[in-house]
Amino acid sequence: MRLTVRYFAGARAAVGVPDESFELPGDAATVEAAIEAVRRRHGAKVARVLPACSFLLDGVAVRDHDTAVCSGAQLDVLPPFAGG
């Protein structure tokens, strides 16, 4: 199952790219599986950022990380940031 992940602010700095696409194993992928794949791909630096992040799946806020991810989905990784 193919997934595109877009990174913003501190998450982008931690992974070093604005976005990437990769295959998630299995047919029953979840947001949690996608988060774990990002952790494995990018290591400790992103692992420190992810617990504070919010996630959008195809533009909709996801609070339940057991939410299913369909092939071709887009996951946005949004760390907290200040504006003004």
SVG drawing of the C-alpha trace seen along z (x, -y; Angstrom):
<svg xmlns="http://www.w3.org/2000/svg" viewBox="-11 -38 29 46">
<polyline fill="none" stroke="black" stroke-width="0.4" points="0.0,0.0 1.5,-3.3 1.4,-6.3 2.6,-9.9 3.7,-11.7 4.1,-15.5 6.2,-17.0 5.8,-20.5 8.0,-22.7 10.1,-20.7 9.1,-17.4 10.4,-18.6 13.7,-19.7 13.9,-16.3 13.5,-14.2 15.2,-16.6 12.6,-16.4 9.2,-18.1 7.5,-14.9 8.1,-11.3 6.1,-8.3 6.7,-4.8 5.1,-1.4 3.4,-0.3 3.4,3.5 0.1,5.3 -3.4,4.6 -4.7,3.3 -2.4,0.4 -3.2,-2.2 -2.1,-5.7 0.0,-4.1 1.7,-1.8 2.5,-4.9 3.9,-6.7 6.0,-3.7 7.3,-3.5 8.4,-7.1 10.1,-6.4 12.0,-3.5 13.0,-5.4 14.3,-8.5 15.4,-7.5 15.8,-9.2 15.6,-12.8 12.1,-12.4 11.1,-10.0 11.5,-13.0 9.1,-15.1 6.4,-12.6 4.8,-12.3 3.9,-16.0 2.5,-16.0 -1.0,-16.1 -1.9,-14.2 -4.1,-14.8 -5.2,-11.9 -6.3,-13.1 -7.0,-16.6 -9.0,-15.3 -7.6,-15.5 -6.9,-12.0 -7.0,-11.4 -7.4,-7.7 -4.2,-6.2 -6.0,-2.9 -7.7,-4.7 -7.3,-2.7 -5.1,-4.1 -6.0,-3.4 -3.6,-3.1 -2.8,-6.4 -3.6,-8.3 -1.7,-11.4 -0.7,-11.8 0.4,-15.3 2.7,-15.4 2.1,-18.7 4.2,-19.5 3.0,-22.2 4.3,-25.6 3.8,-29.2 2.5,-31.8 2.0,-35.5"/>
</svg>
